Amino acid sequence: MASAQPVHRVDPLLEMGCAALTRAFKEGSLKPVEVVEALKSAVEAGDPVINAFCHFDWPHAVQAALAAQARYSAGAPLGPLDGVPVSVKDLIDVAGWPTRRGSRTMTDAAPASVDAPAVQLLRNAGAVLFGKTTTTEFGWTIRSDNPLTGLTRNPVNTSRSAGGSSSGAAAQVAAGWGPLALGSDAGGSVRVPASYCGLVGFKPSFGAIPMIPSSAFTEFAHLGVISRSVEDCSAAMIVLGKPDARDLASMFARTQSNGSQPLRLGWSLYLGSDLRPDEHVVNAFQACLQKLRGAGYYLQEVQPGLHDCAEAMWMIWRSRMLESFYAWPAERRDQLGAGLQQLYREGQAMTMTELAQSRVRLRQMAADLGRVFSQVDLLLTPMMPGSAPVAQESVEAERAPAMNWFRQSGYAYPFNVTGQPAVSLPIGICPEGLPLGLQIVGRKYHDAQVLQTAAELERLMAQNAP
């Protein structure tokens, strides 16, 4: 049984954010290759316990760091991530690296031939790509295990789940192994692990970060970033928030917030979820609202009028698992984890009427949320109803039936349906010493407004902090 103690960060320079790193690189007080060397040592010492990574490429990371070093020496850095180490979730292609998707069915996957658009943007900006982080099998759940590489543990408390499906991304950043990780979020998969690990997780507007190839979850799936500060999320979006002609959804006109108008902030403690938040979540949330009121913000409680759509979302989710694997030969599907095999069978058994009813419910939910955002600019909710649950050991998790995890994430998945930007922000610690998160949601394409407000709240929360 692993220790329940947090992983201690090995080198203070690995706790530096993107801006601090690039400033040190410019000043010459630190070299990118020194960061890579420290990162490699720290990960090799700590990852056997945490299990955040499923692939490394240290030789190419050193080459990228040396190239960044030369640009800084010449006074010509490429931008806010030049020389900064960044990991990539194992659902996203990196040229020369395999994409195994946390599945035994992909054990022999060939290296990707080309970078995904977001990876190419990172590479073009001089980011140092050093490894791939773990994901739940094909990203199907918010647990933190998969049948290929096993359980990823929460560095805050290794007996707890890191959340999913961007499990390794959150665990890596929480352990202090670099400031930034690229993840994905089709139902909370960036924001949930960020909340459980005490981090900032940003899911931008749908299409803000280009994403190909498409999948059965295309209209829900967003790429996003996990970091230790809003500032680092903003730096990442400068690099990643660019359209790509291969992803038609990424071709949109950005709407900038109007700083001259006072923000209309709404809040909801339940957001239509049937699962009520724990007392310590309620207390932390109310304390956060009080901080905002004390800073001069006017907040109004909103009544979204939503009904919990977790069952409808679960119906859609299972239909997409059927869509994902129906063309596979049966003998290959039999290699999937027990949870995915269950979802596939349940997808086969559903009727068109059940599917149609679920789609209608989700469209109604989106319409109800549209009315909310006709009255407010930003909506604040808890991120999760509680802190990180106890982690299931891999064998135990493999045997457990697949459960409807949308019941636990009623604050998260609605904004995958609507495509709105949302950020998870740490706002406190529960009595067990585990992080709690707040969610800030904005109108579609008002990503800058979400990040600006999150940065202000981050500053307010830091005041008088112990």
MIRO-954272 format. One line per 10 residues: number of its first residue (from 1); for each residue x, y, z of C-alpha. Coordinates in steps of 0.2 Angstrom, whole numbers. Layout:
N
NUM	X:Y:Z | ...
//
This chain:
466
1	0:0:0 | 7:17:-5 | 10:30:8 | -3:43:11 | 10:57:12 | 12:70:-2 | 26:69:-14 | 40:81:-9 | 46:92:-23 | 64:89:-26
11	70:105:-34 | 63:123:-31 | 66:128:-49 | 53:115:-54 | 40:125:-44 | 44:140:-55 | 29:146:-66 | 31:149:-85 | 34:168:-83 | 47:165:-69
21	56:152:-80 | 57:163:-96 | 62:178:-86 | 77:168:-78 | 81:161:-96 | 82:179:-103 | 92:185:-88 | 104:170:-90 | 102:165:-72 | 95:148:-77
31	96:138:-93 | 82:127:-101 | 93:112:-101 | 96:114:-82 | 77:113:-80 | 76:97:-90 | 90:89:-80 | 81:93:-64 | 65:87:-70 | 71:71:-76
41	79:68:-59 | 63:72:-50 | 52:62:-61 | 63:47:-60 | 63:48:-41 | 45:51:-38 | 35:43:-53 | 36:25:-47 | 24:30:-34 | 13:43:-43
51	13:35:-60 | 9:51:-69 | 18:46:-86 | 17:33:-99 | 31:39:-111 | 47:49:-110 | 58:56:-123 | 72:64:-113 | 85:65:-128 | 73:76:-138
61	69:86:-123 | 87:90:-121 | 89:95:-139 | 73:106:-138 | 80:114:-122 | 97:117:-130 | 89:125:-145 | 79:137:-134 | 95:141:-124 | 103:147:-141
71	88:158:-144 | 89:166:-127 | 108:168:-130 | 104:177:-146 | 90:188:-138 | 77:180:-149 | 65:169:-139 | 49:163:-147 | 37:168:-134 | 30:164:-116
81	33:145:-117 | 50:145:-125 | 61:133:-115 | 46:128:-104 | 44:110:-101 | 26:104:-106 | 18:87:-105 | 5:80:-117 | -10:68:-112 | -9:51:-120
91	-25:54:-131 | -15:67:-141 | -3:63:-155 | 15:68:-154 | 26:64:-169 | 37:50:-165 | 28:45:-149 | 15:31:-148 | -3:36:-143 | -9:21:-132
101	-24:29:-125 | -22:20:-108 | -28:4:-117 | -21:-14:-119 | -28:-13:-136 | -15:0:-141 | 0:-8:-133 | 8:-10:-150 | 3:7:-157 | 15:14:-170
111	23:31:-167 | 12:45:-173 | 18:52:-190 | 13:70:-187 | 9:81:-172 | -8:86:-167 | -11:104:-171 | -10:109:-152 | 7:100:-151 | 13:108:-167
121	9:125:-159 | 18:121:-143 | 33:115:-153 | 33:131:-164 | 33:141:-148 | 48:132:-142 | 40:122:-128 | 50:107:-122 | 40:92:-124 | 47:78:-113
131	33:65:-110 | 16:59:-111 | 4:58:-96 | -8:44:-91 | -26:44:-96 | -41:33:-91 | -44:21:-105 | -49:31:-120 | -54:45:-108 | -70:37:-102
141	-71:41:-84 | -65:53:-70 | -56:39:-60 | -37:39:-62 | -33:21:-67 | -32:12:-84 | -29:-6:-88 | -13:-3:-97 | -2:7:-85 | -12:5:-69
151	-17:18:-55 | -11:36:-55 | -10:43:-38 | -14:60:-31 | 2:69:-25 | -7:78:-12 | -12:62:-4 | -6:46:-13 | -21:36:-6 | -33:47:-16
161	-38:48:-34 | -30:61:-45 | -46:62:-55 | -48:59:-73 | -47:57:-87 | -32:69:-88 | -25:59:-73 | -6:60:-76 | -7:79:-82 | -14:84:-65
171	-3:72:-55 | 12:79:-64 | 9:97:-61 | 3:94:-43 | 20:84:-39 | 29:100:-45 | 36:92:-61 | 35:107:-72 | 22:121:-73 | 11:115:-87
181	2:100:-95 | -9:99:-110 | -25:89:-107 | -43:86:-114 | -60:89:-107 | -76:81:-114 | -85:81:-97 | -74:88:-84 | -58:79:-88 | -47:94:-85
191	-57:103:-72 | -61:88:-61 | -42:82:-58 | -37:100:-56 | -50:102:-42 | -44:86:-34 | -26:90:-35 | -27:109:-30 | -23:116:-47 | -29:128:-60
201	-38:119:-74 | -44:128:-89 | -57:122:-102 | -58:136:-115 | -72:139:-127 | -76:124:-139 | -63:126:-153 | -52:138:-145 | -38:126:-146 | -38:116:-162
211	-41:98:-161 | -40:84:-174 | -43:70:-178 | -61:70:-173 | -69:57:-162 | -86:51:-157 | -85:64:-144 | -81:78:-155 | -94:91:-150 | -90:89:-132
221	-72:87:-132 | -61:102:-128 | -42:103:-126 | -37:112:-110 | -22:115:-99 | -18:112:-81 | -6:123:-71 | -3:130:-54 | -8:147:-58 | -20:157:-69
231	-5:166:-76 | 2:150:-83 | -15:146:-91 | -15:163:-99 | 2:161:-106 | -2:144:-113 | -18:151:-122 | -7:164:-130 | 2:149:-139 | -12:137:-140
241	-27:148:-144 | -25:149:-163 | -36:142:-177 | -31:128:-188 | -39:125:-205 | -40:107:-202 | -52:109:-187 | -67:119:-194 | -73:122:-176 | -57:132:-173
251	-61:146:-186 | -70:159:-175 | -69:177:-172 | -63:180:-154 | -74:191:-143 | -65:202:-131 | -72:207:-114 | -77:225:-112 | -67:231:-97 | -77:247:-96
261	-93:238:-91 | -96:231:-73 | -96:212:-73 | -112:204:-69 | -108:189:-58 | -120:175:-54 | -118:160:-43 | -127:144:-40 | -123:131:-26 | -132:117:-35
271	-133:120:-54 | -147:107:-55 | -136:93:-48 | -145:80:-38 | -129:78:-28 | -128:91:-14 | -110:98:-10 | -102:93:6 | -102:106:21 | -84:110:19
281	-87:114:0 | -102:125:4 | -92:134:17 | -77:137:6 | -88:142:-8 | -97:155:3 | -81:162:9 | -75:164:-8 | -91:174:-13 | -88:185:3
291	-70:189:-3 | -78:195:-20 | -91:205:-11 | -78:213:0 | -68:218:-16 | -83:227:-23 | -91:214:-34 | -110:213:-34 | -115:195:-35 | -133:188:-38
301	-139:170:-35 | -146:163:-51 | -159:149:-52 | -155:140:-68 | -171:129:-67 | -160:115:-73 | -165:97:-70 | -151:85:-67 | -146:78:-84 | -133:65:-78
311	-144:50:-85 | -146:59:-102 | -127:62:-103 | -123:44:-98 | -135:38:-112 | -126:49:-124 | -109:43:-117 | -113:25:-120 | -119:28:-137 | -103:36:-141
321	-93:21:-135 | -103:10:-146 | -99:22:-160 | -81:22:-156 | -78:3:-156 | -92:-4:-167 | -80:-6:-182 | -68:-16:-172 | -67:-35:-173 | -74:-43:-158
331	-58:-51:-153 | -50:-34:-152 | -65:-27:-142 | -63:-41:-130 | -46:-34:-125 | -54:-17:-119 | -56:-15:-100 | -71:-22:-92 | -79:-4:-90 | -78:0:-108
341	-84:-18:-113 | -99:-14:-102 | -102:3:-109 | -101:-5:-127 | -114:-18:-123 | -126:-5:-115 | -124:6:-130 | -129:-9:-141 | -145:-12:-130 | -151:6:-130
351	-166:11:-142 | -167:26:-154 | -181:32:-143 | -170:33:-127 | -156:41:-137 | -168:54:-144 | -175:58:-127 | -158:61:-120 | -153:72:-134 | -169:82:-131
361	-165:84:-113 | -147:90:-116 | -154:103:-129 | -166:109:-116 | -152:111:-103 | -142:121:-115 | -157:132:-118 | -159:135:-99 | -141:139:-97 | -142:151:-112
371	-156:161:-102 | -144:161:-87 | -130:169:-97 | -142:182:-104 | -143:189:-86 | -125:187:-80 | -108:188:-88 | -100:175:-77 | -106:160:-66 | -98:154:-51
381	-101:136:-44 | -92:123:-34 | -81:113:-45 | -85:96:-37 | -97:92:-23 | -82:85:-12 | -64:82:-12 | -54:68:-20 | -61:51:-17 | -50:36:-11
391	-41:28:-26 | -46:11:-31 | -31:-1:-34 | -30:-6:-52 | -36:-24:-49 | -51:-18:-39 | -55:-4:-52 | -54:-16:-66 | -67:-28:-58 | -79:-13:-53
401	-94:-10:-64 | -94:6:-74 | -104:19:-65 | -112:35:-71 | -99:47:-66 | -109:62:-72 | -119:61:-56 | -103:66:-47 | -99:80:-59 | -115:89:-61
411	-106:106:-61 | -94:101:-75 | -102:92:-90 | -116:105:-94 | -102:117:-101 | -95:103:-112 | -113:102:-120 | -113:121:-122 | -95:124:-127 | -92:138:-114
421	-76:142:-106 | -74:136:-88 | -59:136:-76 | -57:127:-60 | -48:137:-46 | -42:130:-29 | -51:139:-15 | -48:130:1 | -43:114:10 | -56:102:18
431	-52:95:36 | -44:80:28 | -31:91:20 | -37:89:3 | -40:103:-10 | -57:110:-15 | -61:119:-31 | -72:133:-38 | -78:134:-56 | -79:151:-65
441	-89:149:-82 | -91:163:-95 | -100:166:-111 | -94:157:-126 | -78:165:-133 | -76:176:-118 | -61:166:-113 | -51:181:-108 | -64:187:-96 | -64:171:-87
451	-46:171:-85 | -45:189:-80 | -58:186:-66 | -50:170:-61 | -33:179:-59 | -41:193:-48 | -50:180:-37 | -33:170:-36 | -25:186:-30 | -40:189:-17
461	-39:171:-11 | -20:173:-8 | -23:188:3 | -22:184:22 | -18:166:17 | -8:157:30
//
